[in-house]
Amino acid sequence: MAVTRIAHTVWEGNLLEGNGVISFDSSGIGEQPVTWASRSQESNGKTSPEELIAAAHSSCFSMALSHALAGAGTPPTRLETKADVSFQPGEGITGIHLTVVGTVPGLDEAGFEAAAEGAKKNCPVSQALAGTTITLDAKLA
């Protein structure tokens, strides 16, 4: 059965001087302010579409990698994934770099790197972002 998650944004004003509030409707975790400045300059306590993509990608990748490792008989005890989403005003999102450090008993570095590459290719968020260059660094702790 398909699941739908919902968020919405209320934006007021023009792009450069306006501001918005993102509401996380499905989870109810609250609201976050967003501005052009928080997207194109310093965040100053506000979020951006790129930070939200980074959160989605790092969590989806971690789930996909955990699932693949467990399916191969080497479940991880810990995965720490960071997603760096690069945004260039006027160009858009120019790339995503995933960095994962894992603790996986019984698995060597080559096996971990191969599993991470598979997760990068197969996680649903990576697939949704297929038009973007996604790079990866993976290592065991």
TORKOL-4160 file (C-alpha; in steps of 0.2 Angstrom, whole numbers, padded with zeros to 4 digits, m for minus):
141
<pt num="1" X="0000" Y="0000" Z="0000"/>
<pt num="2" X="0007" Y="0017" Z="m0005"/>
<pt num="3" X="0010" Y="0030" Z="0009"/>
<pt num="4" X="0009" Y="0049" Z="0006"/>
<pt num="5" X="0018" Y="0061" Z="0017"/>
<pt num="6" X="0013" Y="0080" Z="0017"/>
<pt num="7" X="0022" Y="0096" Z="0020"/>
<pt num="8" X="0017" Y="0113" Z="0015"/>
<pt num="9" X="0024" Y="0131" Z="0014"/>
<pt num="10" X="0016" Y="0148" Z="0015"/>
<pt num="11" X="0027" Y="0161" Z="0007"/>
<pt num="12" X="0024" Y="0180" Z="0008"/>
<pt num="13" X="0032" Y="0193" Z="m0002"/>
<pt num="14" X="0045" Y="0192" Z="m0017"/>
<pt num="15" X="0059" Y="0180" Z="m0018"/>
<pt num="16" X="0073" Y="0191" Z="m0011"/>
<pt num="17" X="0064" Y="0200" Z="0003"/>
<pt num="18" X="0050" Y="0188" Z="0007"/>
<pt num="19" X="0050" Y="0173" Z="0019"/>
<pt num="20" X="0040" Y="0157" Z="0021"/>
<pt num="21" X="0036" Y="0144" Z="0034"/>
<pt num="22" X="0037" Y="0126" Z="0030"/>
<pt num="23" X="0025" Y="0115" Z="0040"/>
<pt num="24" X="0027" Y="0096" Z="0042"/>
<pt num="25" X="0009" Y="0091" Z="0041"/>
<pt num="26" X="0011" Y="0072" Z="0042"/>
<pt num="27" X="0023" Y="0070" Z="0057"/>
<pt num="28" X="0017" Y="0086" Z="0066"/>
<pt num="29" X="0035" Y="0090" Z="0070"/>
<pt num="30" X="0032" Y="0108" Z="0068"/>
<pt num="31" X="0036" Y="0123" Z="0057"/>
<pt num="32" X="0053" Y="0129" Z="0050"/>
<pt num="33" X="0056" Y="0147" Z="0043"/>
<pt num="34" X="0064" Y="0148" Z="0026"/>
<pt num="35" X="0070" Y="0163" Z="0016"/>
<pt num="36" X="0080" Y="0166" Z="0000"/>
<pt num="37" X="0095" Y="0172" Z="0011"/>
<pt num="38" X="0094" Y="0155" Z="0021"/>
<pt num="39" X="0095" Y="0146" Z="0004"/>
<pt num="40" X="0109" Y="0156" Z="m0005"/>
<pt num="41" X="0119" Y="0163" Z="0010"/>
<pt num="42" X="0120" Y="0159" Z="0028"/>
<pt num="43" X="0106" Y="0149" Z="0036"/>
<pt num="44" X="0105" Y="0160" Z="0051"/>
<pt num="45" X="0093" Y="0148" Z="0060"/>
<pt num="46" X="0082" Y="0145" Z="0045"/>
<pt num="47" X="0081" Y="0130" Z="0033"/>
<pt num="48" X="0081" Y="0128" Z="0015"/>
<pt num="49" X="0075" Y="0116" Z="0002"/>
<pt num="50" X="0093" Y="0109" Z="0000"/>
<pt num="51" X="0094" Y="0105" Z="0019"/>
<pt num="52" X="0077" Y="0096" Z="0018"/>
<pt num="53" X="0084" Y="0086" Z="0003"/>
<pt num="54" X="0100" Y="0082" Z="0013"/>
<pt num="55" X="0089" Y="0076" Z="0028"/>
<pt num="56" X="0078" Y="0065" Z="0016"/>
<pt num="57" X="0093" Y="0058" Z="0007"/>
<pt num="58" X="0104" Y="0054" Z="0022"/>
<pt num="59" X="0090" Y="0045" Z="0031"/>
<pt num="60" X="0084" Y="0036" Z="0015"/>
<pt num="61" X="0102" Y="0030" Z="0011"/>
<pt num="62" X="0105" Y="0024" Z="0029"/>
<pt num="63" X="0089" Y="0014" Z="0028"/>
<pt num="64" X="0093" Y="0006" Z="0011"/>
<pt num="65" X="0111" Y="0002" Z="0017"/>
<pt num="66" X="0105" Y="m0005" Z="0033"/>
<pt num="67" X="0093" Y="m0016" Z="0024"/>
<pt num="68" X="0105" Y="m0022" Z="0011"/>
<pt num="69" X="0118" Y="m0026" Z="0024"/>
<pt num="70" X="0106" Y="m0036" Z="0035"/>
<pt num="71" X="0100" Y="m0045" Z="0020"/>
<pt num="72" X="0118" Y="m0050" Z="0016"/>
<pt num="73" X="0120" Y="m0057" Z="0034"/>
<pt num="74" X="0130" Y="m0043" Z="0041"/>
<pt num="75" X="0118" Y="m0031" Z="0049"/>
<pt num="76" X="0126" Y="m0014" Z="0055"/>
<pt num="77" X="0127" Y="m0009" Z="0073"/>
<pt num="78" X="0129" Y="0009" Z="0067"/>
<pt num="79" X="0128" Y="0020" Z="0051"/>
<pt num="80" X="0132" Y="0038" Z="0051"/>
<pt num="81" X="0127" Y="0047" Z="0035"/>
<pt num="82" X="0130" Y="0065" Z="0030"/>
<pt num="83" X="0123" Y="0072" Z="0014"/>
<pt num="84" X="0130" Y="0088" Z="0007"/>
<pt num="85" X="0118" Y="0096" Z="m0006"/>
<pt num="86" X="0126" Y="0110" Z="m0016"/>
<pt num="87" X="0116" Y="0124" Z="m0022"/>
<pt num="88" X="0122" Y="0138" Z="m0034"/>
<pt num="89" X="0110" Y="0152" Z="m0037"/>
<pt num="90" X="0105" Y="0154" Z="m0055"/>
<pt num="91" X="0110" Y="0135" Z="m0058"/>
<pt num="92" X="0101" Y="0125" Z="m0045"/>
<pt num="93" X="0107" Y="0110" Z="m0036"/>
<pt num="94" X="0124" Y="0105" Z="m0043"/>
<pt num="95" X="0127" Y="0089" Z="m0034"/>
<pt num="96" X="0125" Y="0079" Z="m0018"/>
<pt num="97" X="0139" Y="0071" Z="m0009"/>
<pt num="98" X="0135" Y="0056" Z="0003"/>
<pt num="99" X="0148" Y="0052" Z="0017"/>
<pt num="100" X="0144" Y="0036" Z="0027"/>
<pt num="101" X="0154" Y="0028" Z="0041"/>
<pt num="102" X="0148" Y="0012" Z="0047"/>
<pt num="103" X="0151" Y="m0001" Z="0061"/>
<pt num="104" X="0147" Y="m0018" Z="0053"/>
<pt num="105" X="0154" Y="m0033" Z="0062"/>
<pt num="106" X="0161" Y="m0046" Z="0050"/>
<pt num="107" X="0162" Y="m0035" Z="0035"/>
<pt num="108" X="0178" Y="m0029" Z="0026"/>
<pt num="109" X="0181" Y="m0012" Z="0019"/>
<pt num="110" X="0178" Y="m0018" Z="0001"/>
<pt num="111" X="0162" Y="m0026" Z="0006"/>
<pt num="112" X="0156" Y="m0011" Z="0014"/>
<pt num="113" X="0160" Y="0001" Z="0000"/>
<pt num="114" X="0151" Y="m0011" Z="m0012"/>
<pt num="115" X="0135" Y="m0011" Z="m0001"/>
<pt num="116" X="0136" Y="0008" Z="0000"/>
<pt num="117" X="0137" Y="0010" Z="m0019"/>
<pt num="118" X="0122" Y="m0001" Z="m0020"/>
<pt num="119" X="0112" Y="0009" Z="m0008"/>
<pt num="120" X="0117" Y="0025" Z="m0016"/>
<pt num="121" X="0110" Y="0018" Z="m0033"/>
<pt num="122" X="0094" Y="0010" Z="m0026"/>
<pt num="123" X="0088" Y="0021" Z="m0012"/>
<pt num="124" X="0071" Y="0029" Z="m0017"/>
<pt num="125" X="0078" Y="0047" Z="m0014"/>
<pt num="126" X="0093" Y="0044" Z="m0025"/>
<pt num="127" X="0082" Y="0037" Z="m0038"/>
<pt num="128" X="0071" Y="0052" Z="m0037"/>
<pt num="129" X="0086" Y="0063" Z="m0038"/>
<pt num="130" X="0094" Y="0054" Z="m0053"/>
<pt num="131" X="0096" Y="0070" Z="m0063"/>
<pt num="132" X="0109" Y="0076" Z="m0050"/>
<pt num="133" X="0127" Y="0070" Z="m0049"/>
<pt num="134" X="0128" Y="0060" Z="m0033"/>
<pt num="135" X="0145" Y="0055" Z="m0026"/>
<pt num="136" X="0149" Y="0044" Z="m0011"/>
<pt num="137" X="0163" Y="0041" Z="0002"/>
<pt num="138" X="0161" Y="0025" Z="0012"/>
<pt num="139" X="0172" Y="0018" Z="0026"/>
<pt num="140" X="0171" Y="0007" Z="0041"/>
<pt num="141" X="0173" Y="0015" Z="0058"/>
